[in-house]
Amino acid sequence: MFLIVQQRSKTFKVDGGDAEINVLAGGGAAQTETPEVADSGNVTSQQLVDEPFAPGHDKGSCLSRYESVLYRKLSSHKPSPYLFSKLGSNEKPDEKQDNRTSAPEFLKQSDSRNDSSQSSRMPDDKLLDGLLAPGFDERSCLSRYRSSLFRKISPHKPSSYLLSKLRRYEDLHKRCGPRTKSYKKACKRLKSGHGSSGGCNYLVWIPINGLGNRMISLASAFLYALLTDRVLLAELGNDMSGLFCEPFPNSSWIFPKNFSHKVEFRNHDERYARGYGNQLKQGIINESMESVPSYTLLNLDHSDYDLDRQSFYCNQNPSLLQKVPWLFLISDQYFAPSFFLTPTFNQEVQRMFPEKETVFHHLGRYLFHPSNEAWGRIIRFYQAYLANADERIGLQIRVFNTKTTKVRTVLDELFKCTQKEKLLPQVDPQNPAAAPSKNQRSKAILVTSLYTEFYENISNTYWAKPTVTGEVIGVYQPSHDETQHFGDNMQNMKAWAEMYLLSMSDVLVTSGCSTFGYVAQGLGGLKPWVLYKVEEEHTRDPSCVRDLSMEPCFHYPPTYDCRRNKKMNAGSLFPYLKHCEDLNWGVKLVSDHQE
């Protein structure tokens, strides 16, 4: 027996009404494992010895009378003959006739597919088909080379061209990263206010909005750095401190906090004045200039400010922008699909990603390795609650506005989806307890949400009634903060751990338009079922749909064709770009062969 604290979880043994694992919502409840489970069948003499019941009862009217012995150790305390006589049984059953079977091996051990030591499910491919570079200190980042032990083998292999680009970039970052001579020289160029040819060029990513938005935009920024030979530096503030390992060998990607030069774009007016689009419009940057400014700003967020976005997506004066040594980027969008729309980059990104729907899958697994603190949270939860299940089902549930959308409405839509798509087993309302089965399977349901109602309703559903399939159902929720707190490092740590846990699922249901779910599906290589967003109690039928690919949705793609000077529909230009299922004006990358 051992103690589990600070987790919300319940596991219910639906075949006989007893709880195999029972960790109560408040935490701190003891968790015990059933020591022995025997096959069901006729009432044995041992059942009558250890439990002094008279034979002849109708088993169907009281399942527990003769089945309870299947779930307990043999009692060392035998009833006396006199007690038998008082109870009405004058003849003690013959103990020699005991034919009670021992616990079947299939119930004593987990399915080999879910055992982290089994190579059939958990391959020893710590470099992820060459995606990761060898040579890191493994102790400094335990997750980097151990993540493959907890995932299925990805069927999506990185291209040799992508691998060569990554190795080339790593050399560039090592040569130009913080604390190098090249970096110090570039800082002097920035301070001078004038750009110059030669030397290292930089892309500084600046975070806005929630963690999911940040991660998908950071991956997009890295792709742009790969395409333009810029060195990516990430401004990771206090709220993102300690979430990730360093992704590049022998260098750092963190933009130094003690950066000596003041870069002016922290408010709206400064962003507009220093923005690339405005500088082009005002002639501050032009082809005839002998010296361009030392830095400029690209504002690619989802705001109404469109000048930078149009200039960038139209790829106006790409050679001119390349001359600017310091490029500061603000974005909360997954803008990677835009490079497939740009003639300058189209062929290059297609060589890097011949499987178009694998952009975030490969770049995300390359960049985002949980820090040792985050990895500890992930693995402790996984091993305690998810590892031994035959199937892991992730439910990522987002309620965007509780003032206009009731949690109960979203819950009803979730149940409609999971029942219609047969993702969760149905319960048997007519049967109080199902008979034990040798072919019993287990499912672990991971619920991630700010609210407790989803976990409580799902767990109570499987607690109250058995499943029609006789499956063992476990329901778990790592945290429930009720409110999203921007700038909160600990909440970001929990969010990152939960995204990663979701990515370890076999089956995934996500909430439409939620970047939290995008990160999970991309890292896990999962094509989820997307629960349509409920707005002001308006629902859709069906309530969910299978996603087109594992890629995140680009919520605000370019809508203007610069070459033809007219509006365009980005979702109809190429067979590998389709409108998102969860946002009809957004686009996402899909397989070339998808209809």
C-alpha positions as CSV (number, residue, x, y, z in Angstrom):
1,M,0.0,0.0,0.0
2,F,1.3,3.5,-0.8
3,L,0.0,7.0,-0.7
4,I,-0.9,9.2,-3.6
5,V,-1.3,12.9,-3.1
6,Q,-2.2,16.0,-5.1
7,Q,-3.8,14.2,-8.0
8,R,-7.5,13.9,-9.0
9,S,-8.2,10.3,-10.1
10,K,-10.4,7.3,-9.9
11,T,-10.0,3.9,-11.3
12,F,-13.0,1.6,-11.2
13,K,-13.2,-2.2,-11.6
14,V,-16.4,-2.4,-13.5
15,D,-16.6,-6.2,-13.7
16,G,-17.6,-6.7,-10.1
17,G,-18.5,-3.4,-8.6
18,D,-15.3,-3.1,-6.5
19,A,-12.7,-0.4,-6.9
20,E,-9.4,-1.8,-8.0
21,I,-7.8,1.6,-7.5
22,N,-9.6,4.4,-5.6
23,V,-7.8,7.7,-5.3
24,L,-10.3,10.2,-4.1
25,A,-10.5,13.7,-5.5
26,G,-9.1,15.4,-2.5
27,G,-5.8,13.6,-2.7
28,G,-4.1,11.7,0.1
29,A,-6.2,8.6,-0.2
30,A,-4.5,5.3,-0.1
31,Q,-4.2,3.4,-3.3
32,T,-4.2,-0.4,-3.1
33,E,-3.9,-3.0,-5.8
34,T,-6.1,-6.2,-5.9
35,P,-3.7,-9.0,-4.8
36,E,-5.4,-11.9,-6.5
37,V,-8.3,-12.3,-8.9
38,A,-9.7,-15.7,-9.8
39,D,-11.8,-16.9,-12.6
40,S,-15.5,-16.9,-11.9
41,G,-17.5,-20.1,-12.0
42,N,-19.2,-22.5,-9.6
43,V,-19.2,-21.8,-5.9
44,T,-16.1,-23.6,-4.4
45,S,-15.8,-25.2,-1.0
46,Q,-13.1,-22.7,-0.1
47,Q,-15.7,-19.9,-0.6
48,L,-17.9,-21.6,1.9
49,V,-15.1,-22.2,4.4
50,D,-13.7,-18.7,4.3
51,E,-17.1,-17.0,4.0
52,P,-19.5,-19.1,6.1
53,F,-22.4,-18.8,3.7
54,A,-24.9,-21.6,3.0
55,P,-24.9,-22.8,-0.6
56,G,-28.0,-22.7,-2.8
57,H,-28.5,-18.9,-3.1
58,D,-29.4,-17.5,-6.5
59,K,-26.0,-16.0,-7.6
60,G,-27.7,-13.5,-9.9
61,S,-29.6,-11.9,-7.1
62,C,-26.5,-11.1,-5.1
63,L,-23.2,-11.2,-7.1
64,S,-21.1,-10.2,-4.2
65,R,-22.0,-13.2,-2.0
66,Y,-19.8,-15.7,-3.8
67,E,-17.6,-13.4,-5.9
68,S,-16.2,-11.3,-3.1
69,V,-13.7,-14.1,-2.3
70,L,-12.2,-13.6,-5.8
71,Y,-10.9,-10.2,-4.8
72,R,-9.4,-10.9,-1.3
73,K,-6.5,-12.8,0.0
74,L,-7.3,-16.1,1.8
75,S,-8.2,-15.3,5.4
76,S,-6.0,-17.0,8.0
77,H,-8.9,-16.9,10.4
78,K,-11.2,-19.8,10.0
79,P,-14.7,-19.9,11.4
80,S,-15.2,-22.5,14.2
81,P,-17.5,-25.5,13.7
82,Y,-19.7,-24.2,16.5
83,L,-20.3,-20.9,14.5
84,F,-21.2,-23.0,11.5
85,S,-23.7,-24.9,13.5
86,K,-25.2,-21.7,14.9
87,L,-25.5,-20.3,11.4
88,G,-27.4,-23.4,10.3
89,S,-24.7,-25.4,8.6
90,N,-24.1,-28.6,10.6
91,E,-21.5,-29.9,8.2
92,K,-18.2,-28.2,7.6
93,P,-17.2,-28.4,3.9
94,D,-14.3,-30.6,3.1
95,E,-11.2,-28.3,2.8
96,K,-9.5,-30.9,0.7
97,Q,-12.0,-30.1,-2.1
98,D,-10.6,-26.6,-2.4
99,N,-10.2,-25.9,-6.1
100,R,-9.9,-22.2,-6.0
101,T,-7.7,-21.0,-8.9
102,S,-4.9,-18.5,-8.5
103,A,-4.8,-15.1,-10.1
104,P,-4.5,-15.4,-13.9
105,E,-1.2,-14.1,-15.2
106,F,-2.9,-11.7,-17.5
107,L,-4.3,-9.9,-14.5
108,K,-1.1,-9.9,-12.6
109,Q,0.9,-8.2,-15.4
110,S,0.3,-5.3,-17.6
111,D,-0.1,-5.8,-21.4
112,S,3.3,-5.9,-22.9
113,R,2.4,-3.1,-25.3
114,N,2.3,-0.7,-22.4
115,D,5.4,-1.9,-20.6
116,S,8.2,0.7,-21.0
117,S,10.7,-2.1,-21.1
118,Q,9.2,-3.7,-24.2
119,S,11.0,-2.9,-27.4
120,S,7.9,-3.7,-29.4
121,R,6.2,-0.5,-28.2
122,M,9.0,1.5,-26.7
123,P,11.9,1.6,-29.1
124,D,15.4,2.6,-28.1
125,D,15.6,5.3,-30.8
126,K,16.7,8.2,-28.6
127,L,17.8,10.3,-31.6
128,L,14.3,10.1,-33.2
129,D,15.5,8.9,-36.6
130,G,18.4,11.4,-36.6
131,L,16.2,14.4,-35.7
132,L,18.2,15.0,-32.5
133,A,21.9,15.6,-32.4
134,P,24.0,13.3,-30.2
135,G,26.5,14.6,-27.7
136,F,24.3,16.4,-25.1
137,D,24.9,15.8,-21.4
138,E,22.0,13.5,-20.8
139,R,21.7,14.4,-17.1
140,S,21.1,18.1,-17.9
141,C,18.0,17.1,-19.9
142,L,16.6,13.7,-19.1
143,S,13.7,14.0,-21.5
144,R,15.8,14.6,-24.7
145,Y,17.0,11.0,-25.1
146,R,14.3,9.2,-22.9
147,S,11.1,10.4,-24.6
148,S,11.3,7.5,-27.1
149,L,10.9,5.1,-24.2
150,F,7.3,6.3,-23.7
151,R,6.0,6.7,-27.2
152,K,5.1,4.5,-30.1
153,I,7.5,4.6,-33.0
154,S,6.5,7.5,-35.3
155,P,5.7,6.4,-38.8
156,H,6.8,9.9,-40.0
157,K,10.5,10.0,-40.7
158,P,12.3,13.3,-41.2
159,S,13.8,13.9,-44.6
160,S,17.5,13.7,-45.1
161,Y,17.4,17.3,-46.3
162,L,15.8,18.5,-43.1
163,L,18.4,16.6,-41.1
164,S,21.2,18.3,-43.1
165,K,19.5,21.7,-42.5
166,L,19.3,21.1,-38.8
167,R,23.0,20.0,-38.5
168,R,24.0,23.1,-40.5
169,Y,21.9,25.3,-38.3
170,E,23.5,23.9,-35.2
171,D,26.9,24.8,-36.5
172,L,25.6,28.3,-37.2
173,H,24.1,28.7,-33.7
174,K,27.3,27.5,-32.1
175,R,29.3,30.1,-34.0
176,C,26.9,33.0,-33.6
177,G,25.0,32.3,-30.3
178,P,25.2,34.4,-27.1
179,R,28.6,34.9,-25.6
180,T,30.5,34.3,-28.9
181,K,32.7,36.9,-30.6
182,S,30.3,37.1,-33.5
183,Y,27.4,37.8,-31.2
184,K,29.3,40.6,-29.4
185,K,30.2,42.1,-32.8
186,A,26.5,42.0,-33.9
187,C,25.5,43.7,-30.7
188,K,27.8,46.6,-31.5
189,R,26.2,46.8,-35.0
190,L,22.8,47.0,-33.3
191,K,23.9,49.8,-31.0
192,S,25.3,51.8,-33.9
193,G,21.8,51.9,-35.4
194,H,23.1,50.9,-38.9
195,G,23.2,47.5,-40.5
196,S,26.1,46.3,-42.6
197,S,26.8,43.3,-44.8
198,G,28.5,40.2,-43.4
199,G,28.5,38.7,-39.9
200,C,25.6,36.9,-38.2
201,N,22.0,37.8,-38.5
202,Y,19.4,37.2,-35.8
203,L,15.8,36.5,-35.3
204,V,14.6,37.4,-31.8
205,W,11.2,35.8,-30.9
206,I,9.1,37.7,-28.4
207,P,6.2,35.8,-26.6
208,I,2.6,36.9,-26.3
209,N,-0.6,35.2,-25.1
210,G,-0.8,31.7,-23.7
211,L,1.8,28.8,-23.8
212,G,0.2,27.0,-26.6
213,N,0.2,30.1,-28.9
214,R,3.8,30.7,-27.9
215,M,5.0,27.2,-28.8
216,I,3.4,27.0,-32.2
217,S,4.6,30.5,-33.1
218,L,8.1,29.7,-31.8
219,A,8.3,26.6,-34.0
220,S,7.2,28.8,-37.0
221,A,9.9,31.3,-36.1
222,F,12.5,28.5,-36.1
223,L,11.4,27.4,-39.5
224,Y,11.9,31.0,-40.8
225,A,15.4,31.0,-39.2
226,L,16.2,27.8,-41.0
227,L,15.0,29.3,-44.3
228,T,17.0,32.5,-44.0
229,D,20.1,31.5,-42.1
230,R,19.2,33.6,-39.1
231,V,20.1,32.6,-35.5
232,L,17.0,32.1,-33.4
233,L,17.0,33.7,-29.9
234,A,13.9,33.3,-27.7
235,E,12.9,35.9,-25.1
236,L,11.9,33.5,-22.3
237,G,10.7,35.6,-19.4
238,N,10.1,34.6,-15.9
239,D,6.8,32.9,-16.8
240,M,8.6,30.5,-19.2
241,S,11.7,30.0,-17.1
242,G,12.7,26.3,-16.5
243,L,10.1,24.9,-18.9
244,F,12.3,23.6,-21.7
245,C,15.8,22.3,-22.2
246,E,18.3,24.0,-24.5
247,P,17.6,22.6,-28.0
248,F,20.9,23.4,-29.6
249,P,24.2,21.7,-28.7
250,N,27.0,23.7,-27.1
251,S,25.0,27.0,-27.1
252,S,21.9,28.7,-25.8
253,W,18.8,30.0,-27.5
254,I,17.8,32.3,-24.7
255,F,17.9,36.0,-25.5
256,P,20.0,37.5,-22.7
257,K,18.0,39.4,-20.1
258,N,20.8,41.9,-19.7
259,F,20.7,42.8,-23.3
260,S,22.6,46.1,-23.4
261,H,20.7,47.9,-26.2
262,K,17.2,49.3,-25.7
263,V,14.9,48.1,-28.4
264,E,11.8,50.3,-28.6
265,F,8.6,48.5,-29.5
266,R,7.0,47.7,-26.2
267,N,3.9,49.7,-26.8
268,H,1.6,50.0,-29.8
269,D,2.9,53.3,-31.1
270,E,6.5,52.0,-31.0
271,R,5.5,48.8,-32.7
272,Y,3.9,50.7,-35.5
273,A,6.8,53.1,-36.0
274,R,9.5,50.4,-35.9
275,G,7.4,47.8,-37.8
276,Y,8.8,46.5,-41.1
277,G,5.6,47.4,-43.0
278,N,5.6,51.0,-41.9
279,Q,9.3,51.4,-42.6
280,L,8.8,50.2,-46.1
281,K,5.8,52.5,-46.5
282,Q,7.7,55.5,-45.2
283,G,10.8,54.7,-47.2
284,I,12.9,54.3,-44.0
285,I,14.0,51.0,-45.6
286,N,14.5,50.9,-49.4
287,E,16.6,49.3,-52.1
288,S,18.6,52.5,-52.8
289,M,19.9,52.8,-49.2
290,E,23.6,52.1,-48.7
291,S,23.0,51.2,-45.1
292,V,19.7,49.8,-43.7
293,P,18.6,50.1,-40.1
294,S,20.2,47.8,-37.6
295,Y,16.9,46.3,-36.6
296,T,13.3,46.1,-37.5
297,L,10.1,44.5,-36.1
298,L,7.7,42.0,-37.6
299,N,4.3,42.0,-35.8
300,L,2.5,38.8,-36.9
301,D,0.0,38.5,-34.1
302,H,-3.7,38.2,-34.5
303,S,-4.4,41.9,-34.0
304,D,-6.0,44.3,-36.5
305,Y,-2.6,45.7,-37.5
306,D,-2.1,44.3,-40.9
307,L,0.8,46.2,-42.5
308,D,3.6,44.0,-41.2
309,R,1.7,40.8,-42.0
310,Q,1.0,41.9,-45.6
311,S,4.6,43.0,-46.2
312,F,5.9,39.7,-44.8
313,Y,3.5,37.3,-46.4
314,C,3.8,39.0,-49.7
315,N,7.6,38.6,-49.3
316,Q,8.2,42.2,-50.4
317,N,11.9,43.0,-50.8
318,P,13.2,39.7,-49.3
319,S,16.8,40.6,-50.1
320,L,16.3,43.9,-48.4
321,L,14.9,42.3,-45.2
322,Q,17.8,39.9,-45.2
323,K,20.3,42.8,-44.9
324,V,18.7,43.9,-41.6
325,P,20.9,42.1,-39.0
326,W,18.4,42.1,-36.1
327,L,14.8,41.1,-36.8
328,F,12.5,41.1,-33.8
329,L,9.3,39.0,-34.2
330,I,6.1,39.2,-32.3
331,S,3.6,36.4,-33.0
332,D,1.0,34.2,-31.4
333,Q,0.2,32.4,-34.7
334,Y,1.3,29.2,-36.4
335,F,2.4,30.9,-39.6
336,A,4.6,28.0,-40.9
337,P,2.0,27.3,-43.7
338,S,2.7,30.8,-45.1
339,F,6.1,29.6,-46.4
340,F,4.3,27.1,-48.7
341,L,2.5,30.1,-50.2
342,T,5.6,32.1,-50.9
343,P,7.5,31.4,-54.1
344,T,10.8,32.3,-52.5
345,F,10.4,29.5,-49.9
346,N,8.0,27.0,-51.5
347,Q,10.5,24.6,-53.0
348,E,12.8,24.7,-50.0
349,V,10.1,23.8,-47.5
350,Q,8.8,21.1,-49.7
351,R,12.3,19.6,-49.8
352,M,12.5,19.8,-46.0
353,F,9.0,18.4,-45.5
354,P,7.9,16.1,-48.4
355,E,5.2,15.0,-45.9
356,K,3.6,18.4,-45.5
357,E,1.6,17.5,-42.4
358,T,4.8,16.8,-40.4
359,V,6.2,20.3,-40.0
360,F,5.3,20.8,-36.3
361,H,5.7,17.1,-35.6
362,H,9.3,17.2,-36.5
363,L,10.2,20.8,-35.4
364,G,8.2,20.5,-32.2
365,R,10.0,17.2,-31.2
366,Y,13.3,18.8,-32.1
367,L,12.8,22.1,-30.1
368,F,10.7,21.3,-27.1
369,H,12.2,19.0,-24.5
370,P,10.7,19.2,-21.0
371,S,13.2,20.4,-18.4
372,N,14.1,18.0,-15.7
373,E,11.5,19.5,-13.4
374,A,8.8,19.3,-16.0
375,W,9.9,15.8,-17.0
376,G,9.7,14.6,-13.4
377,R,6.0,15.8,-13.2
378,I,5.2,14.1,-16.5
379,I,6.8,10.7,-15.8
380,R,5.5,10.5,-12.2
381,F,2.0,11.0,-13.4
382,Y,2.4,8.7,-16.4
383,Q,3.8,5.8,-14.4
384,A,1.3,6.2,-11.6
385,Y,-1.9,6.4,-13.7
386,L,-1.4,5.8,-17.4
387,A,1.5,3.3,-18.0
388,N,-0.3,0.0,-17.4
389,A,-3.5,0.8,-19.4
390,D,-4.2,-1.0,-22.6
391,E,-5.3,2.3,-24.1
392,R,-4.9,5.9,-23.1
393,I,-7.5,8.4,-24.1
394,G,-6.8,12.1,-23.9
395,L,-9.6,14.6,-23.5
396,Q,-8.5,18.3,-23.8
397,I,-11.5,20.4,-22.9
398,R,-11.5,24.2,-23.3
399,V,-14.4,26.5,-22.3
400,F,-13.5,29.8,-23.8
401,N,-16.1,31.9,-22.0
402,T,-18.0,30.5,-19.0
403,K,-20.2,33.6,-19.0
404,T,-21.8,32.8,-22.4
405,T,-21.2,29.0,-22.5
406,K,-22.3,26.6,-19.8
407,V,-19.9,23.9,-18.8
408,R,-22.8,21.4,-18.8
409,T,-23.4,22.2,-22.5
410,V,-19.8,21.5,-23.4
411,L,-19.9,18.3,-21.3
412,D,-23.0,17.1,-23.2
413,E,-21.3,17.7,-26.5
414,L,-18.3,15.8,-25.3
415,F,-20.4,12.8,-24.4
416,K,-22.2,12.9,-27.7
417,C,-18.9,12.9,-29.5
418,T,-17.2,10.1,-27.6
419,Q,-20.2,7.9,-27.7
420,K,-21.0,8.5,-31.4
421,E,-17.3,7.8,-32.4
422,K,-17.1,4.9,-29.9
423,L,-14.1,6.5,-28.2
424,L,-15.4,5.8,-24.7
425,P,-17.3,2.6,-23.7
426,Q,-21.0,2.8,-23.0
427,V,-22.3,1.9,-19.5
428,D,-24.8,-0.8,-18.8
429,P,-27.8,0.8,-17.0
430,Q,-29.5,-2.6,-16.5
431,N,-26.7,-4.4,-14.9
432,P,-25.3,-3.4,-11.4
433,A,-22.1,-5.3,-11.9
434,A,-20.6,-7.3,-14.7
435,A,-19.1,-10.8,-14.3
436,P,-15.3,-11.1,-14.2
437,S,-13.7,-11.8,-17.6
438,K,-10.3,-13.2,-18.7
439,N,-10.2,-10.9,-21.7
440,Q,-10.7,-7.7,-19.6
441,R,-9.0,-4.6,-21.0
442,S,-8.2,-1.3,-19.2
443,K,-8.6,2.2,-20.5
444,A,-7.1,5.3,-18.8
445,I,-8.9,8.6,-19.5
446,L,-6.8,11.7,-19.1
447,V,-8.8,14.9,-18.6
448,T,-7.1,18.2,-19.0
449,S,-9.3,21.3,-18.2
450,L,-9.3,24.3,-16.0
451,Y,-12.5,23.0,-14.4
452,T,-13.4,19.9,-12.3
453,E,-16.9,19.3,-13.7
454,F,-15.7,17.2,-16.7
455,Y,-13.5,14.9,-14.6
456,E,-16.2,14.5,-11.9
457,N,-19.0,13.7,-14.4
458,I,-17.0,11.2,-16.4
459,S,-15.6,9.5,-13.3
460,N,-19.0,9.3,-11.7
461,T,-20.5,7.8,-14.9
462,Y,-18.1,4.8,-14.8
463,W,-18.3,4.6,-11.0
464,A,-22.1,4.3,-11.0
465,K,-22.5,1.6,-13.6
466,P,-20.3,-1.1,-15.3
467,T,-19.4,-0.8,-19.0
468,V,-21.1,-3.0,-21.5
469,T,-17.7,-4.3,-22.5
470,G,-16.5,-5.1,-19.0
471,E,-13.5,-2.8,-19.4
472,V,-11.7,-1.3,-16.5
473,I,-11.9,2.5,-16.7
474,G,-9.6,4.9,-15.0
475,V,-10.2,8.7,-15.0
476,Y,-7.5,11.2,-14.1
477,Q,-7.1,14.9,-14.0
478,P,-3.7,16.4,-13.1
479,S,-4.8,19.9,-12.2
480,H,-7.8,22.3,-12.2
481,D,-6.8,25.9,-11.8
482,E,-10.3,27.3,-12.7
483,T,-8.7,30.4,-14.3
484,Q,-5.9,30.9,-16.8
485,H,-3.3,33.2,-15.3
486,F,-1.0,34.9,-17.9
487,G,2.5,35.4,-16.7
488,D,2.3,32.5,-14.1
489,N,5.3,30.3,-14.3
490,M,3.9,27.4,-12.3
491,Q,0.7,27.4,-14.3
492,N,2.8,27.3,-17.5
493,M,4.8,24.4,-16.0
494,K,1.6,22.4,-15.3
495,A,0.2,23.3,-18.7
496,W,3.4,22.1,-20.4
497,A,3.3,18.8,-18.5
498,E,-0.3,18.2,-19.4
499,M,0.2,19.0,-23.1
500,Y,3.0,16.4,-23.1
501,L,0.9,13.8,-21.3
502,L,-1.9,14.3,-23.8
503,S,0.7,13.8,-26.6
504,M,1.4,10.3,-25.1
505,S,-2.3,9.3,-25.7
506,D,-3.4,6.6,-28.2
507,V,-6.6,8.5,-28.9
508,L,-7.1,12.2,-28.5
509,V,-10.1,14.5,-28.4
510,T,-9.3,18.3,-28.5
511,S,-11.3,21.5,-28.3
512,G,-11.6,23.4,-31.5
513,C,-9.4,26.5,-31.9
514,S,-7.4,25.6,-28.8
515,T,-3.6,25.8,-29.3
516,F,-3.1,23.7,-26.2
517,G,-4.6,20.8,-28.2
518,Y,-2.6,21.7,-31.3
519,V,0.7,21.3,-29.4
520,A,-0.3,17.9,-28.0
521,Q,-1.5,16.4,-31.3
522,G,1.6,17.7,-33.1
523,L,4.1,16.3,-30.6
524,G,2.3,13.0,-30.5
525,G,1.7,12.7,-34.2
526,L,-2.0,12.3,-33.5
527,K,-4.9,13.1,-35.8
528,P,-7.5,14.0,-33.1
529,W,-11.3,14.2,-33.0
530,V,-12.0,18.0,-32.7
531,L,-14.9,19.1,-30.5
532,Y,-16.6,22.0,-32.2
533,K,-16.4,25.2,-30.2
534,V,-19.7,26.0,-28.4
535,E,-20.5,29.7,-28.5
536,E,-23.4,31.2,-26.6
537,E,-25.0,27.8,-26.3
538,H,-25.0,27.2,-30.0
539,T,-24.0,23.6,-30.8
540,R,-23.4,21.6,-34.0
541,D,-24.5,18.2,-35.2
542,P,-22.3,16.2,-35.2
543,S,-20.6,17.6,-32.1
544,C,-17.1,16.7,-33.3
545,V,-15.2,15.7,-36.4
546,R,-11.9,13.9,-37.2
547,D,-9.2,16.4,-38.0
548,L,-7.6,16.6,-41.4
549,S,-4.1,16.2,-40.0
550,M,-1.9,16.5,-36.9
551,E,-0.8,20.0,-37.9
552,P,-1.9,23.1,-36.0
553,C,-4.3,25.5,-37.7
554,F,-3.0,28.8,-39.0
555,H,-5.9,31.0,-37.7
556,Y,-5.2,34.1,-39.7
557,P,-3.6,33.2,-43.1
558,P,-2.9,35.9,-45.7
559,T,-6.0,36.8,-47.8
560,Y,-4.4,38.9,-50.4
561,D,-2.6,37.7,-53.6
562,C,0.2,40.2,-54.0
563,R,1.2,39.0,-57.5
564,R,-2.3,39.3,-58.9
565,N,-3.4,42.2,-56.6
566,K,-6.6,40.6,-55.5
567,K,-8.1,38.7,-52.7
568,M,-7.3,35.0,-52.5
569,N,-8.5,31.9,-50.7
570,A,-5.4,30.3,-49.2
571,G,-7.3,27.0,-48.6
572,S,-7.9,26.4,-52.3
573,L,-4.5,27.1,-53.8
574,F,-2.7,23.8,-53.2
575,P,-3.9,20.3,-52.5
576,Y,-1.9,20.2,-49.3
577,L,-3.5,23.3,-47.8
578,K,-7.1,23.0,-46.6
579,H,-9.4,25.0,-44.4
580,C,-9.4,23.9,-40.8
581,E,-12.3,21.9,-39.4
582,D,-12.4,24.0,-36.3
583,L,-12.1,27.5,-38.0
584,N,-13.4,27.8,-41.5
585,W,-11.2,30.8,-42.4
586,G,-8.0,29.2,-41.1
587,V,-5.8,26.8,-43.1
588,K,-3.7,23.8,-42.2
589,L,-1.2,21.6,-43.9
590,V,-2.4,18.1,-44.9
591,S,-1.1,15.1,-46.8
592,D,-0.6,15.6,-50.5
593,H,-2.8,12.5,-51.2
594,Q,-5.7,13.6,-49.0
595,E,-9.0,14.2,-50.8
